[in-house]
């Protein structure tokens, strides 16, 4: 009985030894080698240290790749008026011209028509600008004495300094002192020769300068106005031509004679006034008093009016050096 039990145990042990080993099991030596983990990969080498020059180069490259910032809006600046430049090729200047007078007649009496008073001689809005670099304009209305008078309103085409065109209402190129701006005259009142020159008129004019202003010219055709007159139309079909040249021979010479210049101008046209528009001038003193006028009446027999050829001619010049200057015409 004992022997049989030992035999059964031995048979069972042999059967157990003959069964295949489960996964991950085996002999003692095989199990030990399979269970060992693989060696870890070597750590990556540390990045090289960046120098200050490397950092500056990286920052500069990234800043260069950024889109440019928008341009700051233009701010108005002051130079003989408020200038606004919203974009390349566009400019606008706004300004106001005010001339204020106090007129007092010391020898007048109760029957004298002259009145002591304060008044505005000029109350003008001055708008000038440039469009697309080649087109200039100016608009200057005057509101003095409670009246609206458009002193100047013109448009320029300018592609070359040697030849420009102007259309509209402008100063007729004749009188030297008349052509000076109201803000640039030496005295508040212009000289009496200015009263023999045309003032402003409607027309078309070609003008330009050569050698940085050493030689300037103006040629124009206008409706035609009386001496010292301003026109907004014409009283006949006839027109008036005007021409002016001015030379500064030493513009690039010694400083003392750079602003020495002289020239001349002429106007020529046919004039045909009539009873309601005689087209004759009036001459006034600086105080606004009329000291000469042509006879006016109710019929053509007692009224003076323009009729026939009308021409003017003038010589003119100036010299400025530092605070000293001489002007004549």
Residue pairs with C-beta under 8 A, 6 or more apart in sequence:
24 31
24 34
24 35
25 31
26 34
74 84
74 85
74 86
76 82
76 83
76 84
77 83
80 93
80 95
80 183
81 93
81 94
81 95
81 126
81 128
82 93
82 94
82 95
83 91
83 92
83 93
84 91
84 92
84 93
84 94
85 91
85 92
86 92
88 133
89 130
89 131
89 132
89 133
90 129
90 130
90 131
90 132
91 129
91 130
92 127
92 128
92 129
93 126
93 127
93 128
93 129
94 125
94 126
94 127
95 125
95 126
96 123
96 124
96 125
96 126
97 122
97 123
97 124
97 126
97 140
97 182
97 183
98 120
98 122
98 123
98 124
99 120
99 121
99 122
99 182
99 188
100 118
100 119
100 120
100 121
101 118
101 119
101 120
101 121
102 117
102 118
103 114
103 115
103 116
103 117
103 118
103 119
103 287
103 288
104 116
105 112
105 114
105 116
105 287
108 114
108 116
114 287
114 289
119 144
119 145
120 144
120 145
121 144
122 142
122 144
122 182
123 142
123 143
123 144
124 140
124 141
124 142
124 143
124 144
124 151
124 182
125 139
125 140
125 141
125 143
126 138
126 140
127 137
127 138
127 139
127 140
128 136
128 137
128 138
128 139
129 136
129 137
130 136
130 137
131 137
134 157
134 158
134 159
135 155
135 156
135 157
135 158
136 155
136 156
136 158
137 154
137 155
137 156
138 152
138 153
138 154
139 150
139 152
139 153
140 150
140 151
140 152
140 153
141 148
141 149
141 150
141 151
142 148
142 149
142 150
142 151
149 230
150 169
150 232
151 169
151 200
151 230
152 168
152 169
152 170
152 171
152 200
153 168
153 169
154 166
154 167
154 168
154 169
154 170
155 166
155 167
155 168
156 164
156 165
156 166
156 167
157 164
157 165
158 164
160 208
161 208
161 209
161 210
162 208
162 209
162 210
163 206
163 208
164 206
164 207
164 208
165 204
165 205
165 206
166 204
166 205
166 206
166 207
166 220
167 204
168 202
169 200
169 201
169 202
169 232
170 200
170 201
170 203
170 205
171 178
171 179
171 199
171 200
172 197
172 198
172 199
172 200
172 201
172 203
172 220
172 222
172 225
172 242
172 267
173 179
173 205
173 207
173 218
173 220
173 242
173 243
173 244
173 265
174 197
174 198
174 242
174 244
174 265
174 266
174 267
174 312
174 314
175 193
175 194
175 196
175 197
175 198
175 265
175 314
175 316
175 329
176 263
176 314
176 316
176 317
176 318
176 327
176 329
177 185
177 190
177 191
177 193
177 194
177 327
177 329
178 190
178 194
178 197
178 198
178 199
186 325
186 327
189 286
191 329
192 283
193 314
193 329
194 228
195 227
195 228
195 281
195 283
195 284
196 227
196 228
196 312
197 227
197 228
197 312
197 314
198 222
198 225
198 226
198 227
198 228
198 229
198 240
198 242
198 267
198 312
199 225
199 228
199 229
199 230
200 225
200 230
200 231
201 222
201 223
201 224
201 225
201 229
201 230
201 231
201 240
202 222
202 223
202 231
202 232
202 233
203 220
203 221
203 222
203 223
203 239
204 220
204 221
205 218
205 219
205 220
205 221
205 242
206 218
206 219
206 220
207 216
207 217
207 218
207 219
207 220
208 216
208 217
209 215
209 216
209 217
210 216
211 251
211 252
212 251
212 252
213 248
213 251
214 247
214 248
214 249
214 251
214 252
215 245
215 246
215 247
215 248
216 245
216 246
216 263
217 243
217 244
217 245
217 246
218 242
218 243
218 244
218 245
219 241
219 242
219 243
220 241
220 242
220 243
221 239
221 240
221 241
221 242
222 231
222 239
222 240
222 241
222 242
223 231
223 233
223 234
223 239
223 240
224 231
224 234
224 238
224 239
224 240
224 269
224 271
224 279
224 310
225 231
225 240
225 279
226 279
226 280
226 281
226 306
227 281
227 283
227 312
228 281
228 282
228 283
229 279
229 281
235 272
235 273
235 274
235 277
235 279
236 270
236 271
236 272
236 273
238 269
238 270
238 271
238 272
239 269
240 267
240 268
240 269
240 271
240 310
241 267
241 268
241 269
242 265
242 266
242 267
243 265
243 266
243 267
244 263
244 264
244 265
244 266
245 263
245 264
245 265
246 261
246 262
246 263
246 316
247 261
247 262
247 263
248 258
248 259
248 260
248 261
249 260
249 261
250 257
250 258
250 260
251 258
252 258
255 321
256 321
257 319
257 321
259 318
259 319
259 320
259 321
260 317
260 318
260 319
261 317
261 318
261 319
262 315
262 316
262 317
262 318
263 315
263 316
263 317
264 313
264 314
264 315
264 316
265 312
265 313
265 314
265 316
266 311
266 312
266 313
266 314
267 310
267 311
267 312
268 309
268 310
268 311
269 309
269 310
269 311
270 308
270 309
270 310
271 279
271 306
271 307
271 308
271 309
271 310
272 306
272 307
272 308
273 279
273 280
273 305
273 306
273 307
274 300
274 305
275 299
275 300
275 303
275 305
277 305
278 294
278 296
278 303
278 304
278 305
278 306
279 305
279 306
280 293
280 294
280 304
280 305
280 306
281 293
281 294
282 290
282 292
282 293
283 290
283 291
283 292
283 293
284 290
284 291
285 291
294 304
295 302
295 303
295 304
296 303
296 304
297 303
314 329
315 329
316 328
316 329
317 327
317 328
317 329
318 325
318 326
318 327
318 328
319 325
319 326
320 326
